[in-house]
């Protein structure tokens, strides 16, 4: 696996995990961007938007625009992936003890 693919899979894992821990299973793009930065993924909002679009295509989140800010909400399938009850290629799995 190349390094860029590994980073993208880890970003998607962090996004899903963050949404799973958020009130109402939803979070705006700016907070998700901060959570990614706190996990060594300092990305532009455009990169986050691409990741959210990918997760939405896979049925793991829904995304709505609130003004110019993306608002992501976890789906049941996304929750299953975030809690390791399901596996989706393209989303990294949590490591034991993490």
Buried (B, 14 or more C-beta within 10 A) or exposed (E): EEEEEEBBBBBBBBBBBBBBEBEEBBBBBEBBBEBBEEBEBEBEBEBBBBBBEBBBEBEBBBBEEEEEEBBBBBBEBBBBBBEEEBEBEEBBEEEEEE
